[in-house]
């Protein structure tokens, strides 16, 4: 039997695993046992699941498999960032980027092969869109990096950000399944407080995410007026700023939870004092934080990064208006860690 015709158990949430084992004539608790086994380090076959009956393990081997990523292409930056290129079963390549910091280790996770959103300053957008990732392909990025970190004794993976290749909310069903696995105690047991989903502004899916999870939301904004934002991000034509910001106000938030707005500063386009004032006015009714990012110079496109003084001035204007504003340092520029660059070379 072709291995890929078997059910990949890493595609299944705990409830789906229960349904699966019941379809094989087993009691529901076997599904919960399976989830705990699948995500233990080094478990790649059913023979090692010693508290399952031998005949059930044999049945599983006939109907199911446990996928994993092996032998990723790895590039390490001078600043410690590590880029992983994972080859999928259909030979396409996706990327994950591990960003170590003093108090945390953050993994940037991909949700699609390529992207259909077409944002003009994003390299992944130039690759076009190939397909959505299955839940297993999302989760296996985390598993693959955890294996590497354990082997290298690099500490604990603390945070997950869905800011890699693709628009996560354009793959919402698979994303929700992956989040269920990632946060399930028997699965990978990440706290939802430590997971952030970034979107360019798919409003209906954004609100559905808020209803079904309590992960953090980051919105790629990049302009505070519709004319500029539509030029940079075609999604703005369907969900203009008034609609997007209304959805941000409505987005379910826990006490003290705030939306993160991401704003890439592009010299001469969206970095003026007036642009900062418009941004402050736009977000005044949304509990939020703002991340300012300089344009990644490795992309070598039509846009330029403003100088440090201009970035600090933009931050100052927002802070004077009462906002919490961070300047996010670009990481891994020497290994082209902007998502999509390694995958583009390996396809």
Phi, psi and omega per residue, in radians:
X1 nan 2.399 3.067
X2 -1.089 2.202 -3.092
X3 -0.983 -0.624 -3.093
X4 -1.283 -0.192 3.059
X5 -1.440 -0.197 3.092
X6 -1.373 2.709 3.109
X7 -1.248 2.140 3.084
X8 -1.410 1.929 -3.059
X9 -1.129 -0.376 3.105
X10 -1.330 -0.086 2.998
X11 -1.455 -0.146 -2.934
X12 -1.886 2.350 2.977
X13 -1.280 3.046 3.132
X14 -1.051 -0.773 3.124
X15 -1.097 -0.678 3.132
X16 -1.211 -0.614 3.064
X17 -1.128 -0.679 3.071
X18 -1.047 -0.813 3.107
X19 -1.063 -0.694 -3.098
X20 -1.127 -0.838 -3.114
X21 -1.199 -0.567 3.077
X22 -1.139 -0.578 3.088
X23 -1.184 -0.327 3.083
X24 -1.684 0.173 3.081
X25 1.454 0.316 -3.103
X26 -1.845 2.722 3.089
X27 -1.233 2.764 -3.034
X28 -1.016 -0.630 -3.048
X29 -1.112 -0.367 3.084
X30 -1.115 -0.571 3.096
X31 -1.130 -0.708 3.110
X32 -1.180 -0.663 3.046
X33 -1.058 -0.760 -3.121
X34 -1.049 -0.759 -3.125
X35 -1.021 -0.749 3.140
X36 -1.113 -0.643 -3.141
X37 -1.257 -0.749 -2.999
X38 -0.995 -0.636 -3.018
X39 -1.774 0.239 2.963
X40 -1.357 2.461 -3.139
X41 -0.999 2.349 3.021
X42 1.454 -0.017 3.140
X43 -1.514 1.941 -3.112
X44 -2.184 -0.073 3.080
X45 -2.543 2.976 -3.024
X46 -1.446 -0.305 -3.086
X47 -1.076 -0.469 -3.079
X48 -1.520 -0.026 -3.128
X49 -1.500 1.388 -2.842
X50 -1.257 -0.308 3.112
X51 -1.641 0.166 3.001
X52 -1.733 2.483 3.135
X53 -1.041 2.547 -3.064
X54 -1.039 -0.713 -3.122
X55 -1.196 -0.562 3.088
X56 -1.212 -0.676 3.086
X57 -1.090 -0.666 3.105
X58 -1.155 -0.688 3.097
X59 -1.115 -0.748 3.109
X60 -1.036 -0.746 -3.121
X61 -1.073 -0.467 3.128
X62 -1.406 -0.437 -2.984
X63 -2.030 -0.256 -2.959
X64 -2.475 2.925 3.084
X65 -2.566 2.898 3.086
X66 -2.142 1.856 -3.085
X67 -1.385 2.773 3.019
X68 -2.760 2.757 3.041
X69 -1.618 2.351 3.120
X70 -2.221 2.701 3.033
X71 0.859 0.966 3.082
X72 -1.163 2.676 2.945
X73 -1.372 2.211 -3.033
X74 -2.123 2.299 3.027
X75 -2.200 2.330 -3.092
X76 -2.010 2.305 -3.119
X77 -1.509 2.806 3.025
X78 -1.042 -0.520 -3.111
X79 -1.533 0.099 3.082
X80 1.681 -0.198 3.089
X81 -1.129 2.496 -3.099
X82 -2.202 2.186 3.128
X83 -1.823 2.262 -3.137
X84 -1.928 2.237 2.986
X85 -1.855 1.954 -3.105
X86 -1.794 2.209 3.116
X87 -1.587 2.236 -3.109
X88 -1.466 2.996 -3.074
X89 -1.157 -0.371 3.073
X90 -1.695 0.268 3.065
X91 1.344 -0.037 3.002
X92 -1.232 2.812 -3.066
X93 -2.166 2.401 3.024
X94 -2.167 2.889 -3.088
X95 -2.149 2.597 2.919
X96 -2.340 2.565 -3.131
X97 -2.218 2.139 3.089
X98 -1.613 2.192 -3.089
X99 -2.068 1.744 3.119
X100 -1.434 2.389 3.052
X101 -2.320 3.034 -3.026
X102 -1.046 -0.693 -3.030
X103 -1.968 0.129 -3.100
X104 -2.862 2.799 2.968
X105 -2.173 2.055 -3.049
X106 -1.937 2.361 3.064
X107 -1.935 2.201 3.061
X108 -1.585 2.062 -2.952
X109 -1.898 2.496 3.076
X110 -1.641 2.654 -3.126
X111 -2.127 -0.238 3.135
X112 -2.513 2.843 2.933
X113 -1.620 1.917 -3.017
X114 1.346 -2.880 -3.104
X115 -2.767 2.507 -3.127
X116 -1.767 0.025 -3.006
X117 -1.343 -0.466 3.008
X118 1.210 0.488 3.088
X119 -1.074 2.306 -2.884
X120 -1.251 -0.349 -3.091
X121 -1.808 0.116 -3.043
X122 -1.844 2.227 -3.100
X123 -1.168 -0.673 -3.134
X124 -1.026 -0.609 3.135
X125 -1.072 -0.481 3.137
X126 -1.309 -0.264 3.137
X127 -1.333 -0.301 -2.991
X128 1.338 -3.129 -3.074
X129 -1.946 2.281 3.087
X130 -1.773 -0.986 3.126
X131 -2.987 2.919 3.011
X132 -1.322 2.678 2.995
X133 -1.520 2.467 3.020
X134 -1.249 2.817 3.071
X135 -0.918 -0.738 -3.133
X136 -1.066 -0.655 -3.104
X137 -1.276 -0.461 3.026
X138 -1.298 -0.880 -3.079
X139 -1.147 -0.646 -3.094
X140 -1.172 -0.380 2.998
X141 -1.074 -0.775 3.136
X142 -1.157 -0.790 3.138
X143 -1.061 -0.745 -3.118
X144 -1.109 -0.700 3.128
X145 -1.256 -0.670 3.081
X146 -1.045 -0.714 3.097
X147 -1.052 -0.813 3.141
X148 -1.091 -0.776 -3.125
X149 -1.111 -0.677 3.109
X150 -1.141 -0.753 -3.124
X151 -1.127 -0.622 -3.101
X152 -1.617 0.004 -3.113
X153 0.942 0.903 -3.064
X154 -1.709 0.242 3.107
X155 1.536 -2.741 -2.978
X156 -1.853 2.481 3.023
X157 -1.432 2.079 -2.992
X158 -1.835 -0.547 -3.010
X159 -2.343 2.549 3.054
X160 -2.149 2.276 3.062
X161 -2.188 2.190 3.103
X162 -1.551 1.369 -3.118
X163 -2.290 0.323 3.137
X164 -1.502 -2.588 -3.128
X165 -1.128 2.358 3.014
X166 1.675 2.896 3.051
X167 -1.745 1.892 -3.043
X168 -0.957 -0.685 -3.052
X169 -1.349 -0.182 2.990
X170 -1.390 -0.101 3.098
X171 -2.226 0.817 -2.886
X172 -1.115 -0.784 -3.083
X173 -1.064 -0.795 3.119
X174 -1.205 -0.608 3.077
X175 -1.090 -0.799 -3.128
X176 -1.088 -0.694 3.086
X177 -1.095 -0.778 3.129
X178 -1.098 -0.723 3.117
X179 -1.101 -0.651 3.089
X180 -1.066 -0.755 3.125
X181 -1.180 -0.752 -3.087
X182 -1.134 -0.593 -3.065
X183 -1.713 -0.200 3.121
X184 -1.160 2.327 -3.087
X185 -1.037 -0.651 3.108
X186 -1.361 -0.232 3.119
X187 -1.561 -2.044 -3.112
X188 -1.717 -0.134 2.907
X189 1.015 0.729 2.991
X190 -1.483 2.518 3.030
X191 -1.330 2.374 3.102
X192 -1.073 -0.406 3.089
X193 -1.142 -0.338 -3.078
X194 -1.797 0.213 -3.127
X195 -2.103 2.289 3.120
X196 -2.176 2.277 3.083
X197 -1.864 2.191 3.130
X198 -1.789 2.385 3.110
X199 -2.355 2.635 3.047
X200 -1.442 -0.127 3.052
X201 2.106 0.767 3.015
X202 -1.463 1.668 -2.886
X203 -1.085 -0.897 -3.113
X204 -1.052 -0.742 3.138
X205 -1.177 -0.597 3.108
X206 -1.071 -0.783 -3.141
X207 -1.206 -0.617 3.078
X208 -1.143 -0.712 3.068
X209 -0.996 -0.774 -3.140
X210 -1.130 -0.586 3.120
X211 -1.282 -0.535 -2.982
X212 -1.792 -0.210 3.140
X213 -2.458 2.990 2.987
X214 -2.193 0.604 3.047
X215 -1.273 2.960 3.108
X216 -1.419 2.606 3.135
X217 -1.991 2.316 2.976
X218 -2.088 2.337 -3.120
X219 -2.001 2.131 3.070
X220 -1.357 1.866 -3.001
X221 -1.755 -1.151 2.955
X222 1.224 -0.096 3.009
X223 -2.883 2.642 -3.109
X224 -1.950 0.221 2.985
X225 -2.393 2.620 -2.986
X226 -1.146 -0.600 -3.089
X227 -1.097 -0.872 -3.126
X228 -1.214 -0.758 -3.084
X229 -1.129 -0.657 3.110
X230 -1.152 -0.573 3.072
X231 -1.158 -0.713 -3.089
X232 -1.426 -0.616 -2.972
X233 -2.380 1.791 -3.099
X234 -0.985 -0.440 -3.139
X235 -1.038 -0.421 -3.104
X236 -1.141 -0.397 3.115
X237 -1.208 -0.528 3.125
X238 -1.547 -0.691 -3.135
X239 -2.202 1.407 -3.087
X240 -1.145 3.013 -2.972
X241 -1.008 -0.692 -3.118
X242 -1.061 -0.703 3.135
X243 -1.235 -0.763 -3.123
X244 -1.107 -0.815 -3.088
X245 -1.207 -0.612 3.053
X246 -1.058 -0.712 3.105
X247 -1.163 -0.624 3.090
X248 -1.123 -0.674 3.084
X249 -1.134 -0.596 -3.094
X250 -1.454 -0.322 -3.035
X251 -1.017 2.240 -3.108
X252 -1.110 2.271 -3.124
X253 -2.334 2.443 3.002
X254 -1.253 2.926 3.095
X255 -0.983 2.280 3.128
X256 1.220 0.047 3.082
X257 -1.413 2.381 -3.116
X258 -2.246 2.644 3.057
X259 -1.380 2.450 3.053
X260 -1.705 2.120 3.045
X261 -1.738 2.252 -3.132
X262 -1.794 2.307 -3.038
X263 -2.407 1.845 3.100
X264 -1.483 2.156 -3.090
X265 -1.480 2.180 -3.101
X266 -2.077 2.107 -3.025
X267 -0.988 2.220 3.073
X268 1.342 0.022 -3.084
X269 -2.019 -0.906 -3.050
X270 -2.396 0.395 -2.981
X271 -1.998 0.227 -3.077
X272 -1.406 2.903 3.030
X273 -1.025 -0.692 -3.135
X274 -1.124 -0.675 3.104
X275 -1.118 -0.671 3.104
X276 -1.124 -0.729 3.128
X277 -1.135 -0.706 3.093
X278 -1.089 -0.701 3.131
X279 -1.111 -0.750 3.115
X280 -1.067 -0.738 3.121
X281 -1.157 -0.704 -3.085
X282 -1.084 -0.682 -2.982
X283 -1.713 0.177 -2.932
X284 -1.116 -0.407 -3.117
X285 -1.843 0.217 -3.115
X286 -1.987 2.091 3.026
X287 -1.088 2.030 -2.949
X288 -2.712 2.923 2.891
X289 -2.172 2.772 -3.120
X290 -2.179 2.260 3.031
X291 -1.823 2.077 3.027
X292 -1.685 2.333 -3.139
X293 -2.211 2.394 2.993
X294 -1.427 2.547 3.101
X295 -0.983 2.287 3.130
X296 -1.227 1.984 -3.016
X297 -1.218 -0.296 -3.122
X298 -1.212 -0.257 -3.071
X299 -1.351 -0.402 2.985
X300 0.901 0.930 -3.134
X301 -1.985 -2.743 -3.062
X302 -1.338 -0.158 -3.068
X303 -1.792 2.640 3.102
X304 -2.154 2.709 3.056
X305 -1.472 2.406 3.037
X306 -1.226 2.867 3.110
X307 -1.236 2.920 -3.099
X308 -1.038 -0.694 -3.118
X309 -1.089 -0.691 -3.135
X310 -1.171 -0.699 3.115
X311 -1.097 -0.768 -3.139
X312 -1.137 -0.655 3.099
X313 -1.129 -0.736 3.119
X314 -1.062 -0.783 3.106
X315 -1.075 -0.742 -3.102
X316 -1.056 -0.753 -3.133
X317 -1.073 -0.757 -3.137
X318 -1.184 -0.703 3.125
X319 -1.139 -0.647 3.100
X320 -1.118 -0.407 3.105
X321 -1.602 0.117 3.003
X322 1.696 0.164 -3.092
X323 -1.608 2.609 2.940
X324 -1.487 2.079 -3.007
X325 -2.289 2.187 3.083
X326 -1.910 2.596 2.951
X327 -1.816 1.962 -3.082
X328 -1.477 2.152 -3.133
X329 -1.324 2.364 3.070
X330 -1.194 2.283 -3.117
X331 -1.973 2.546 3.006
X332 1.213 0.502 -3.115
X333 -1.104 -0.546 -3.106
X334 -1.252 -0.257 3.051
X335 -1.983 0.308 3.139
X336 0.896 0.975 -3.041
X337 -1.327 -0.041 2.992
X338 -1.031 2.220 -2.968
X339 -1.053 2.386 3.123
X340 1.911 -0.343 -3.012
X341 -1.297 -0.721 3.092
X342 -1.230 -0.795 -3.133
X343 -1.034 -0.656 3.118
X344 -1.074 -0.594 3.135
X345 -1.327 -0.517 -3.004
X346 -1.621 -0.245 -3.092
X347 -1.078 nan nan
